[in-house]
Amino acid sequence: MCKTVLVIFLVIIFHAYGNEEYVTRNTKYGLIRGVVKSSRVVGSSTKFYYFSGIPYAKPPVGKLRFQAPVPLERWEGVKDAIKLKPICTQYFQGMTVDQIVGDEDCLYLDLATPKRANDGKLPVLVWIHGGGFTYASRQQLGPDTFMEESVVVVQIEYRLNVFGFLSTQDEYAMGNAGLKDQVAALEWVRDNIVYFGGDPGKVTIFGSSAGGSSVQLHMLFHKSRDLFHRAISESGTPLNPWSFQRDPLETTLRLAKGLGIRSNDSQTIVDRLQKVSAEDLLSVAYNESIVGPFLPLLKFAFLPSIEKESPTAFITARAFKLLEKNVTKIVPYMMGYNTEEGSYPYLFITRGRVDFGLYEERPELMIPTSMNIAGGSLCETQTVSKIRKYYFDNGPFNVTEYWINYMGYQQFILGILKSTEFICQARQYPLYFYKFSYEGSHDTSVLGGAGHYVEVFYLLYPDDPIWRTNETESDRLTRRRMVKMWTNFATWGNPTPYEEPLLQNVRWPTFCGSESYLDIGSDLLLARKPDKKHVQFWNDQFEKCGYPPYYTY
């Protein structure tokens, strides 16, 4: 009887038009049509069902701009999900201001499931893209690689920049709409994934950079805690300085004035900003002379921020404090970073957004803002001197190798390692930690290490032409290993639950206690205590200036 009911609910209908084969499935909102695709992975003959542009909330336009996502209504007939829907409004590549792409009507997700899945309950991987909460999209990467395994992949779009993170700190624009979009997408997965062969009780959220930070935010705050069961943060945590907006109201007031809105009344500001064109809004949001400087230290103007307490609030306290108090969801957790994370900040220099000379003119910019050091103080002078000595061999700040190394630690690695310290204090997490060091043909590095975000290209298929390359056999081996470990984790909560030759029979130990981690390079190697000397350097600097060790976001 139960099996019959499940088949009725799935409503699997196949159609063949010419060379195209379509599939129709049910959702709680109505029928939806997808397409059968062939994997683009070299040497693969795998076919999978693909649904592109499934809506998960109403279009956030007009009066819904800056607001939390609004649930969908049921539709009649069959809705097509066979063509790409728009990405969220943003500047192309996020580094320049040359071209605005996307649309505000962007709350869609893409879904892929193996053709062999039928009515089985497969583990689900939900991808949250990076991009500094400011640019990028789900469409840059495809699910083809994971279709070699028994797993469902969901890739979500969420609002960015001013559209996703403007806040008046009151009921007129609470803030964090982009993160609430992610929650709405996860609610859609909970309610509908069974129709696509997925198990709503076995959902893994994973993301890199801002996506990795988003994953940890979902672990910290109650709005989404019941919507996933495993988590993976790659190269990102809320403790990274680019992941938090300290004064969102002041930034919003600056934006409003830049657009000729001379009012301090939240309702008036939001009402008028909702009428401004997306192009004009985004242009002013990128104007440092209006919203204030934000690029020199990799910090954009509109980011996640603390909200006023309310039933719809997402972030209600600083991530540091919640981690410190062990207020977080207890789930199997995987996290790590790449060996050359500083390659990403360096793009601001190579693309002309920041001049190296700025750091010699204003050396205090090298100090983490989280230290809260008073300008012109003795502590400021001493800290700059220590940084110059430790990271720059007492030389200038414009030495590329030293600068990239420093920015990698300051902007990414230190916050990630601090997160592990807090997580391990709870002693309840199976935490798996990695360092990605593989140097292959997918190259985002400057110095020859594993550049920021490059691990993603060995997990998901690079749809963006600028990310494609002719893979070597070593690249393909690394991809198979990464996909296998991530799939294992989604299935069992353990990336190496048993010995297998593909993974060189390695059993990846948990991190807490031993500080053991997996170095993912040409070989899989076990090591201990990642970058401890750098952690100690920063702890010393905080203590010397009278502050608790580490970041205080």
C-alpha positions as a printed Julia matrix, in Angstrom:
553×3 Matrix{Float64}:
  0.0    0.0     0.0
  2.75   2.51    0.98
  4.72   1.75   -2.15
  1.66   2.38   -4.32
  1.07   5.76   -2.68
  4.7    6.79   -3.26
  4.48   5.97   -6.96
  1.3    8.04   -7.27
  2.96  11.02   -5.64
  6.06  10.85   -7.8
  4.05  11.14  -11.02
  6.92  10.16  -13.29
  6.0   10.76  -16.92
  8.43  10.35  -19.81
  8.15  12.02  -23.2
 10.44  11.87  -26.19
 10.42  14.76  -28.68
 12.92  14.2   -31.46
 16.22  13.48  -29.75
 15.09  15.03  -26.44
 13.69  12.96  -23.61
 11.68  14.74  -20.92
 10.5   13.73  -17.48
  7.61  15.19  -15.47
  7.4   14.96  -11.7
  5.14  16.26   -9.01
  5.89  18.89   -6.33
  3.67  20.32   -3.61
  3.1   23.29   -5.92
  2.27  21.38   -9.11
  3.81  19.34  -11.92
  7.22  20.22  -13.3
  8.99  19.04  -16.45
 12.71  18.34  -16.69
 15.01  16.8   -19.27
 17.29  13.78  -19.51
 20.92  14.87  -19.88
 24.16  13.03  -20.61
 27.1   13.61  -18.32
 29.84  15.8   -19.79
 32.51  14.11  -17.68
 35.16  12.66  -19.98
 34.6    8.94  -20.52
 31.2    8.88  -18.81
 28.07   7.33  -20.31
 25.88   8.34  -17.34
 22.48   9.89  -17.93
 20.54  11.87  -15.37
 17.32  13.81  -14.88
 17.88  17.55  -14.77
 15.42  20.24  -13.7
 16.68  23.77  -14.32
 15.07  26.86  -12.87
 12.62  25.42  -10.34
 11.05  28.35   -8.44
 11.23  28.06   -4.65
  9.74  31.47   -3.68
  7.88  34.33   -5.28
  9.95  36.81   -7.35
 11.39  39.35   -4.85
 10.49  42.42   -6.9
  8.63  45.65   -6.18
  7.43  45.68   -2.59
  9.19  42.33   -1.99
 12.63  43.84   -2.68
 14.81  43.65    0.5
 12.16  41.48    2.2
 12.27  37.86    3.34
 11.21  35.44    0.57
  7.47  34.8     0.2
  6.19  31.23   -0.32
  4.99  30.1    -3.74
  1.39  29.4    -4.68
  0.26  26.3    -6.54
  0.15  26.44  -10.32
 -2.05  24.72  -12.87
 -0.7   22.5   -15.63
  2.95  21.57  -16.08
  5.74  24.11  -15.48
  8.84  23.72  -17.64
 12.21  23.39  -15.91
 14.28  22.67  -19.01
 15.94  26.04  -19.63
 18.19  28.23  -17.51
 16.46  30.92  -15.47
 18.19  34.23  -14.62
 20.93  34.52  -12.04
 20.58  37.18   -9.35
 21.46  40.78  -10.25
 25.18  41.5    -9.92
 28.19  43.04  -11.56
 29.9   40.56  -13.85
 32.75  38.85  -11.95
 32.22  41.24   -9.03
 35.65  42.82   -9.49
 34.8   45.51  -12.03
 31.82  47.74  -12.68
 31.61  47.24  -16.43
 28.56  45.04  -16.89
 25.44  44.33  -14.85
 24.0   40.87  -15.39
 21.09  38.89  -13.98
 17.61  39.72  -12.81
 15.84  40.33   -9.51
 13.44  37.51  -10.4
 16.04  34.9    -9.52
 14.85  32.67   -6.69
 15.31  29.38   -8.52
 17.17  26.15   -7.92
 18.51  23.46  -10.24
 18.2   19.78   -9.42
 19.89  16.66  -10.77
 19.18  13.04   -9.91
 20.59   9.85  -11.45
 18.29   8.33  -14.04
 18.53   5.04  -12.2
 17.13   6.6    -8.99
 13.42   5.87   -9.57
 11.63   5.88   -6.19
 14.67   5.25   -3.98
 15.71   7.63   -1.21
 19.17   8.95   -2.05
 21.28  11.32    0.07
 20.96  14.95   -1.02
 23.77  17.48   -1.54
 22.69  21.15   -1.57
 25.3   23.5    -3.08
 25.57  27.14   -1.9
 27.84  29.14   -4.22
 30.5   31.61   -3.09
 31.36  35.09   -4.34
 31.68  37.25   -1.23
 27.85  37.49   -0.93
 28.21  39.87   -3.87
 28.49  37.94   -7.15
 28.62  34.48   -8.81
 25.77  32.0    -9.27
 24.64  28.38   -9.29
 25.03  28.32  -13.09
 28.83  28.44  -13.09
 29.07  24.79  -12.04
 27.19  21.67  -13.11
 26.2   18.51  -11.2
 27.57  16.06  -13.82
 30.44  14.79  -11.65
 28.17  13.65   -8.82
 25.84  11.82  -11.2
 28.43   9.04  -11.32
 27.38   8.37   -7.7
 24.05   7.65   -6.01
 23.19  11.14   -4.79
 20.78  13.97   -5.62
 22.35  17.42   -6.19
 20.52  20.71   -5.67
 22.12  24.07   -6.57
 20.45  27.22   -5.29
 20.4   30.88   -6.26
 20.09  33.57   -3.58
 20.01  37.37   -3.57
 23.35  39.18   -3.41
 24.85  42.52   -2.46
 22.35  45.31   -1.76
 19.39  43.15   -2.86
 20.24  40.39   -0.41
 21.78  42.27    2.5
 20.49  45.84    2.78
 19.18  46.5     6.28
 17.45  49.33    8.15
 17.64  47.23   11.34
 13.88  47.33   11.78
 10.73  45.78   10.31
 10.98  47.68    7.03
 14.16  45.87    5.93
 15.32  43.36    8.52
 18.4   42.34    6.54
 19.92  39.01    5.5
 17.31  38.4     2.8
 19.94  36.4     0.87
 20.43  34.0     3.77
 16.67  33.71    4.22
 16.49  32.78    0.53
 18.8   29.87    1.33
 16.47  28.82    4.16
 13.48  28.93    1.79
 15.36  26.76   -0.7
 16.15  24.24    2.04
 12.48  24.21    3.03
 11.63  23.45   -0.6
 14.1   20.53   -0.48
 12.53  19.22    2.73
  9.04  19.33    1.25
  9.73  18.16   -2.3
 12.95  16.19   -2.62
 11.21  12.83   -2.11
  9.5   13.32   -5.49
 12.96  13.35   -7.1
 14.32  10.25   -5.37
 15.97  12.13   -2.5
 15.84  11.49    1.23
 14.63  14.58    3.18
 16.2   13.03    6.27
 19.68  12.91    4.74
 20.48  16.42    3.44
 24.03  17.77    3.32
 24.64  21.49    2.77
 27.99  22.39    1.25
 29.59  25.52   -0.13
 32.87  27.33   -0.69
 34.02  30.82    0.34
 30.81  32.8     1.09
 29.01  29.49    0.57
 31.18  27.9     3.25
 30.47  30.79    5.59
 26.76  30.42    4.87
 26.92  26.74    5.82
 28.35  27.55    9.25
 25.77  30.32    9.73
 23.03  27.74    9.13
 24.63  25.61   11.84
 24.56  28.53   14.28
 21.04  29.87   13.87
 17.76  28.1    14.56
 15.86  29.11   11.4
 17.46  26.34    9.35
 18.76  23.83   11.88
 16.09  21.23   11.19
 16.6   21.38    7.42
 19.93  19.54    7.07
 21.85  16.68    8.66
 25.49  17.11    7.56
 27.53  20.18    6.64
 30.68  21.04    4.65
 32.39  24.46    4.78
 35.1   24.96    2.17
 37.37  28.02    2.53
 34.88  30.06    4.5
 33.5   30.77    7.97
 31.58  33.66    9.59
 34.79  34.5    11.45
 36.42  35.67    8.22
 36.45  39.51    8.05
 34.67  39.63    4.67
 31.68  37.76    6.08
 30.16  40.34    8.42
 28.77  43.89    8.17
 29.27  45.9    11.34
 27.06  48.94   10.67
 24.39  48.07    8.1
 22.11  51.0     8.94
 24.85  53.57    8.35
 25.62  51.95    4.99
 21.94  52.03    4.03
 21.67  55.73    4.96
 24.73  56.49    2.83
 23.2   54.59   -0.08
 19.9   56.47    0.27
 21.6   59.86    0.33
 23.65  58.9    -2.73
 20.35  58.31   -4.53
 18.9   61.65   -3.43
 16.78  60.3    -0.56
 17.18  62.88    2.21
 15.35  61.08    4.99
 16.27  59.08    8.07
 12.85  57.42    8.25
 13.22  53.69    7.49
  9.81  53.3     5.91
 10.4   56.23    3.57
 13.87  55.03    2.63
 12.79  51.47    1.86
  9.71  52.59   -0.05
 11.76  54.88   -2.28
 14.63  52.39   -2.72
 12.12  49.8    -3.9
 11.31  52.13   -6.8
 14.93  52.69   -7.9
 16.06  50.67  -10.93
 18.23  47.66  -10.18
 21.03  49.13  -12.31
 21.08  52.46  -10.43
 20.85  50.73   -7.06
 23.77  48.43   -7.78
 25.91  51.22   -9.26
 25.61  53.3    -6.1
 26.15  50.24   -3.9
 29.56  49.89   -5.58
 30.47  53.57   -5.23
 33.0   53.83   -2.4
 32.69  57.6    -2.24
 29.03  57.09   -1.27
 28.79  53.87    0.78
 32.32  54.09    2.16
 35.56  52.22    1.34
 35.28  48.47    1.3
 37.52  46.88   -1.31
 41.07  47.35    0.05
 40.61  44.67    2.7
 38.23  42.45    0.75
 35.11  43.72    2.47
 32.06  44.67    0.44
 29.42  47.14    1.59
 26.4   44.84    1.95
 26.97  41.64    3.9
 25.34  39.48    6.59
 24.54  41.5     9.72
 22.9   41.17   13.13
 19.14  41.69   13.03
 16.64  43.01   15.5
 15.02  40.12   17.41
 11.88  38.95   15.66
 10.18  35.69   14.59
 11.69  36.07   11.1
 15.22  37.09   12.14
 18.09  34.9    10.94
 21.24  36.34   12.58
 20.58  37.58   16.12
 24.08  37.5    17.67
 27.72  37.54   16.64
 28.95  34.24   15.26
 32.03  34.38   17.5
 29.9   34.5    20.65
 27.68  31.63   19.55
 30.66  29.48   18.63
 32.26  30.37   21.96
 29.12  29.22   23.79
 28.79  26.06   21.65
 25.36  27.24   20.48
 25.29  25.28   17.24
 23.73  22.31   15.52
 25.44  19.01   16.28
 26.01  17.35   12.91
 28.87  15.57   11.16
 30.96  18.45    9.82
 33.73  18.73    7.24
 35.77  21.87    6.68
 39.11  23.02    5.3
 40.99  25.42    3.09
 43.34  25.66    0.11
 47.06  26.32    0.28
 46.94  29.64   -1.6
 43.77  31.36   -0.42
 45.45  34.75   -0.87
 45.2   34.38   -4.65
 41.65  35.74   -4.46
 42.47  39.06   -2.71
 45.29  39.5    -5.21
 42.71  39.73   -8.02
 41.74  43.15   -6.68
 45.25  44.31   -7.47
 45.66  42.64  -10.86
 42.28  44.0   -11.98
 43.13  47.54  -10.92
 40.68  47.83   -8.04
 43.42  48.34   -5.44
 46.91  49.82   -5.73
 49.73  48.04   -3.9
 51.04  51.46   -2.87
 47.97  51.98   -0.7
 49.41  49.67    1.93
 52.65  51.61    2.23
 50.71  54.88    2.45
 48.32  53.43    5.02
 50.06  50.47    6.67
 47.33  50.3     9.32
 45.15  48.66    6.63
 47.21  45.51    7.16
 45.78  45.15   10.68
 42.64  43.01   11.02
 39.66  45.25   11.76
 38.62  42.79   14.46
 41.5   43.97   16.65
 39.68  47.29   17.17
 42.97  49.12   17.62
 42.7   52.88   18.1
 44.18  54.84   15.19
 47.55  56.39   15.92
 48.04  54.32   19.08
 51.27  52.65   20.12
 49.59  49.28   19.72
 48.77  50.11   16.07
 52.41  50.99   15.36
 53.69  47.88   17.12
 51.22  45.57   15.34
 52.17  46.93   11.91
 55.82  46.39   12.79
 55.18  42.79   13.9
 53.23  42.0    10.73
 55.97  43.48    8.54
 58.61  41.44   10.32
 56.75  38.11   10.49
 55.13  38.05    7.06
 57.24  40.46    4.98
 60.78  39.88    6.27
 60.91  43.56    7.32
 60.47  44.58    3.7
 57.74  46.51    1.82
 54.15  45.34    1.65
 54.16  45.18   -2.16
 56.12  41.94   -2.5
 53.62  39.68   -4.28
 54.62  36.4    -2.64
 54.56  37.8     0.88
 51.34  39.75    0.33
 49.44  36.73   -1.01
 50.69  34.56    1.85
 49.65  37.17    4.41
 46.2   37.77    2.92
 45.54  34.04    2.77
 46.05  33.73    6.5
 44.43  37.0     7.53
 41.35  36.77    5.33
 40.67  33.02    5.39
 42.82  30.53    7.29
 42.89  32.08   10.75
 39.12  32.38   10.99
 38.69  28.82    9.74
 41.13  27.44   12.3
 39.5   29.45   15.08
 36.18  27.84   14.15
 37.71  24.4    14.64
 38.94  25.4    18.09
 35.43  26.32   19.21
 33.84  23.29   17.57
 36.27  20.95   19.27
 35.52  22.5    22.66
 32.02  21.04   22.38
 33.54  17.55   22.02
 30.37  16.37   20.31
 31.28  16.91   16.65
 32.7   14.36   14.28
 34.8   17.02   12.56
 36.83  16.14    9.45
 39.42  18.72    8.45
 41.35  18.98    5.18
 43.93  21.09    3.41
 43.6   21.1    -0.38
 47.07  21.31   -1.94
 46.58  19.7    -5.36
 48.11  21.73   -8.18
 46.4   20.7   -11.41
 45.26  22.23  -14.67
 42.38  24.06  -12.98
 44.66  26.86  -11.84
 43.5   29.92   -9.89
 46.84  30.44   -8.16
 49.47  33.13   -8.61
 52.44  31.48   -6.92
 51.74  27.87   -7.88
 49.74  26.59   -4.91
 46.08  25.62   -4.78
 44.27  28.9    -5.31
 41.08  30.04   -3.66
 37.94  28.19   -4.86
 39.94  25.79   -7.07
 38.82  22.73   -5.1
 35.31  23.39   -6.39
 36.38  22.57   -9.97
 37.19  19.02   -8.84
 33.76  18.61   -7.24
 31.39  20.19   -9.75
 31.62  20.47  -13.52
 32.87  23.93  -14.63
 30.04  25.34  -16.76
 31.65  28.76  -16.98
 33.98  28.73  -20.04
 36.67  30.7   -18.18
 36.97  27.78  -15.75
 37.2   24.97  -18.28
 40.44  23.25  -19.1
 41.73  20.04  -20.64
 41.9   17.73  -17.67
 44.9   15.49  -17.2
 44.63  11.95  -15.89
 45.87  13.28  -12.54
 43.07  15.86  -12.56
 40.5   13.16  -13.23
 41.86  11.02  -10.41
 41.65  13.97   -8.0
 38.09  14.67   -9.13
 37.03  11.04   -8.59
 38.58  11.06   -5.13
 36.93  14.34   -4.13
 33.52  13.33   -5.4
 33.77   9.94   -3.69
 34.73  11.44   -0.31
 32.03  14.1    -0.46
 29.45  11.5    -1.48
 30.56   9.16    1.29
 30.18  11.99    3.77
 26.67  12.8     2.51
 25.75   9.12    2.79
 27.35   8.07    6.08
 28.63  11.25    7.73
 32.15   9.89    7.21
 34.26  10.63    4.08
 36.17   7.33    4.37
 33.87   4.81    6.08
 35.89   1.91    4.71
 39.2    1.32    2.96
 39.12   1.48   -0.84
 41.91   1.62   -3.43
 40.62   4.83   -5.08
 41.25   6.64   -1.8
 44.58   4.86   -1.29
 42.97   2.91    1.58
 43.23   6.02    3.76
 40.92   6.28    6.78
 40.45  10.0     7.44
 40.52  10.56   11.24
 38.44  13.14   13.05
 40.19  16.39   13.92
 39.32  17.11   17.54
 41.85  15.92   20.06
 44.61  14.86   17.66
 44.3   17.82   15.21
 44.78  15.26   12.44
 43.73  16.33    8.94
 43.84  15.1     5.35
 46.17  16.77    2.87
 44.45  16.41   -0.51
 47.2   16.65   -3.08
 48.44  14.28   -5.76
 48.25  11.76   -2.95
 46.03  11.62    0.12
 48.26  12.15    3.14
 47.5   12.39    6.84
 49.1   15.23    8.81
 48.65  17.1    12.12
 48.34  20.65   13.46
 47.73  22.8    10.36
 49.54  26.18   10.39
 49.83  26.35   14.17
 52.69  28.87   14.17
 50.54  31.44   12.39
 47.71  30.9    14.86
 50.12  31.51   17.74
 51.44  34.7    16.1
 47.96  36.21   15.96
 47.0   35.07   19.44
 50.13  36.87   20.69
 49.21  40.09   18.88
 45.7   40.15   20.3
 46.94  39.49   23.81
 49.63  42.18   23.62
 47.02  44.77   22.73
 44.76  43.72   25.58
 42.16  41.84   23.56
 41.02  38.22   23.82
 42.81  35.97   21.35
 41.48  36.01   17.83
 38.53  37.46   16.0
 35.57  38.97   17.79
 32.96  39.1    15.06
